Amino acid sequence: MALYAYQAFTKEGKKVSGYLDASSQQEVKERLVQQGMYPITIETAREGTRRTWFSWLMPMSVKPKDRILFTKQLAVLLKSGIPLLQAVELLIDQMSGTLKSILVAVKDDIKEGSSFADALKKYPKVFDNIYVQLVRAGEASGKLETILERLTGFLERKEETRARIRSALAQPMIQLGVAVLVVAVMLIWVVPTMVENFTESGKQLPGSTQLLIVISDFLVNHYLILLISSVIIYFLYRYWSTTPTGQRFIDTWKLRIPVVRYFSRTGAVVQFSQTLGMLIESGVNLSEALDIVVQITDNRILKDALNAARDKIIKQGKIAQYLQETTLFPPIAIYLIKTGEQSGQLDFMLLTVAQNYETDMKEAADSLTAKISPILLVAMALIVGFIVISIALPIMQMGQNFE
């Protein structure tokens, strides 16, 4: 069976489109006719996707919530005793869009003898390396449903953290946007109008008012140049940040700026400990697990440090000792990991470290967010206040002259 994209007319003459999982185009046609629709075009989903130029500009992606839902439901079905192939087939009807197309292809690969992990590996943008390796470990150990349950929890925590950050940044970004808009309106429209009245009086203007007029004139007369320059600088920065030199420079400064340094280092500790602990717990060998963990580290400087530690750990097996040499892990984390090595509970201790520092990072993020909003409000008040005072001073002087 394959996934087909169709376009058809309803009895009312309304044009509709959608997807159907069927063995042939003829079957799709028959099913549409049974539903009271008249087919116009029927083709495989992949072919339909290639035909639209819009898909090249705006490629469809799978939402994290859809991936979590698929993983959770698959774990439930497998735990109920339903075979893998049948479970995937049941989930195809519940999914839509890109994920549905992928699952149809995955189902076909499994039918042809491919393992579930190898079938998922063909779609790295949806099922990353961690996901694939955990599935592979689950298939090898015969505990795929258990692995998928753990993977669901991991994905849910990851999405919860991402949503928490987005929610925390929403209010400060709105405040910043309002501040920029208010200042821009005052400088571009209000100040030039007031300047005409000031110049007619012929009086010497206060220094703050003169500075305000200079800034306003510059924005009004050069706004096009500023706009074009900003766009060019933005795209140049985006390109430079993708080069090895640019990435290393940015990553270096991330570890020097106080607040950013804390989140970069703590985030790396959480990511390393959580991923390595889950991989080891799932039966992935240490060497392969370390390779995966190092590859998903975002910061190049931290990645280099972990790479060096990985090589030593693989040769001598002393995880805590060589992690300590990276100066990345706090002493308490090193102590817990060392305790895990000695007691044979390394996976449990790694997950404990990840949980503890993830909680600390969330609390720090909440505290930082609570401080950002008042700071932005004060900054906005100072800027708007400066503009208002600079406009009010000449008006007060003119009023005194009339007395």
KAJOUR-V82661 format. One record per residue. NEAR is the number of other ideal C-beta (glycine too) atoms within 12 Angstrom. D_FIRST is the distance of its C-alpha to the first C-alpha in Angstrom with 2 decimals. Layout:
<<NEAR	D_FIRST> <NEAR	D_FIRST>>
This chain:
<<22	0.00> <29	3.78> <37	7.10> <34	9.48> <34	13.22> <34	15.41> <24	19.15> <29	20.82> <20	24.23> <19	25.16> <13	27.87> <11	30.39> <10	29.54> <13	28.08> <16	25.49> <23	22.51> <23	19.43> <26	16.47> <33	12.77> <39	10.03> <33	6.57> <25	5.19> <16	4.11> <16	7.28> <22	10.33> <15	12.24> <20	10.41> <33	11.03> <23	14.53> <18	15.23> <24	14.43> <30	16.62> <19	19.32> <14	19.38> <19	20.09> <15	22.91> <27	21.63> <22	21.94> <30	19.30> <18	20.94> <23	18.28> <32	14.49> <25	13.07> <27	10.69> <35	12.17> <21	13.79> <19	15.44> <25	16.69> <23	18.13> <15	20.02> <16	21.62> <18	23.51> <10	26.67> <12	27.03> <20	24.19> <11	26.32> <8	29.29> <11	27.65> <16	24.58> <23	22.51> <16	22.89> <30	21.96> <20	24.90> <27	26.48> <20	26.37> <26	22.57> <34	22.34> <29	24.98> <23	23.26> <38	20.00> <41	22.21> <26	24.36> <29	21.74> <41	19.93> <31	23.43> <21	24.14> <26	21.06> <31	21.80> <19	25.45> <14	24.70> <11	23.41> <20	19.66> <19	17.81> <32	16.38> <27	12.68> <18	13.02> <31	15.13> <36	12.75> <25	10.09> <23	13.20> <34	14.38> <34	11.50> <20	12.78> <21	16.26> <32	15.98> <25	16.25> <24	16.85> <28	16.67> <36	16.03> <32	12.84> <32	11.59> <36	12.98> <43	11.49> <36	7.83> <29	9.31> <38	11.39> <32	8.91> <26	7.47> <24	11.26> <27	12.27> <20	10.27> <13	12.10> <11	15.30> <21	16.14> <23	18.21> <36	17.39> <31	20.38> <20	19.46> <30	16.03> <42	17.99> <24	20.73> <19	18.90> <26	19.56> <17	23.32> <18	24.10> <33	22.06> <32	22.46> <25	25.91> <27	27.58> <36	29.00> <40	25.72> <31	24.11> <37	27.27> <43	27.57> <41	24.03> <32	24.91> <33	28.17> <35	26.53> <29	24.24> <20	27.32> <17	29.54> <13	27.19> <22	27.98> <34	24.87> <30	25.31> <24	28.94> <37	28.20> <37	25.72> <28	28.49> <34	30.94> <40	28.63> <30	28.20> <25	32.00> <36	32.39> <34	30.06> <21	31.78> <28	35.21> <31	34.27> <22	33.03> <19	36.10> <27	38.40> <21	36.83> <19	37.12> <21	40.66> <23	41.68> <17	40.29> <18	42.11> <25	45.27> <22	45.42> <17	44.73> <19	48.29> <26	50.16> <19	48.05> <18	48.80> <24	52.47> <22	52.51> <17	50.93> <20	53.50> <26	56.32> <20	55.36> <17	55.07> <22	58.45> <29	60.21> <24	58.75> <19	59.90> <28	63.36> <33	63.81> <24	62.53> <17	63.93> <24	66.48> <35	68.46> <24	69.05> <18	70.41> <28	72.80> <26	73.92> <13	75.47> <20	77.71> <28	78.62> <18	79.67> <11	81.86> <20	83.88> <12	84.86> <21	84.98> <15	83.90> <26	80.46> <22	79.62> <15	77.77> <21	74.59> <33	74.55> <21	75.07> <20	72.19> <34	69.96> <30	70.96> <20	70.23> <27	66.70> <31	66.11> <18	67.45> <18	65.30> <24	62.10> <22	63.05> <16	64.12> <17	61.44> <17	58.34> <12	56.43> <14	57.34> <18	56.42> <14	53.03> <13	52.17> <14	53.57> <15	51.54> <14	48.28> <14	49.24> <14	50.28> <14	47.04> <14	44.85> <15	47.23> <16	47.00> <15	43.20> <14	43.25> <17	46.06> <20	44.37> <14	41.40> <15	43.81> <12	44.84> <14	48.42> <18	47.50> <22	45.18> <21	47.83> <18	50.55> <25	48.64> <28	47.64> <20	51.29> <19	52.56> <26	50.04> <30	51.86> <17	55.27> <15	54.98> <14	55.95> <20	53.37> <20	50.48> <22	51.55> <24	51.24> <28	47.70> <30	46.60> <36	48.13> <33	47.21> <34	43.63> <41	43.37> <41	44.88> <39	42.43> <38	39.38> <45	40.62> <44	41.66> <38	38.67> <41	36.07> <46	38.07> <37	38.82> <40	35.24> <41	34.10> <35	36.98> <34	36.44> <37	32.82> <26	34.02> <33	33.61> <19	36.66> <26	39.37> <20	39.20> <26	35.50> <37	35.89> <34	38.85> <26	37.01> <32	34.29> <39	36.94> <33	39.09> <23	36.31> <29	35.48> <33	39.18> <22	39.78> <34	43.50> <28	44.38> <28	47.79> <34	46.43> <28	43.67> <22	46.44> <29	48.37> <39	45.42> <24	44.57> <22	48.13> <34	48.02> <32	44.70> <18	46.21> <22	49.24> <32	47.28> <21	45.09> <16	48.32> <15	50.47> <17	48.19> <21	50.53> <42	48.27> <31	50.86> <20	53.52> <29	51.56> <40	49.89> <23	53.45> <20	54.38> <32	51.86> <21	54.05> <34	50.84> <35	50.69> <24	53.43> <15	55.79> <20	54.41> <36	50.86> <29	52.23> <20	54.18> <32	51.19> <40	49.04> <25	51.97> <21	52.36> <28	48.70> <27	49.16> <16	52.25> <13	50.88> <11	47.49> <19	45.73> <32	44.80> <30	41.36> <23	42.99> <33	45.78> <41	43.51> <32	41.53> <26	44.92> <39	46.14> <38	43.06> <25	43.47> <25	47.22> <32	47.06> <30	44.11> <18	46.33> <24	49.23> <31	47.23> <27	46.04> <18	49.66> <27	50.88> <27	48.33> <20	49.41> <16	53.05> <23	52.58> <26	50.85> <16	53.71> <17	56.17> <24	54.43> <24	54.68> <16	58.49> <18	59.00> <25	57.11> <21	59.11> <16	62.37> <21	61.44> <26	60.55> <19	63.82> <16	65.83> <25	64.38> <26	64.74> <19	68.13> <25	69.31> <31	68.33> <23	70.03> <21	73.19> <32	73.36> <31	73.30> <20	75.65> <26	78.40> <32	79.48> <22	79.39> <18	81.69> <21	83.99> <24	84.21> <13	85.04> <12	87.87> <13	89.33> <10	89.64> <7	91.65>>
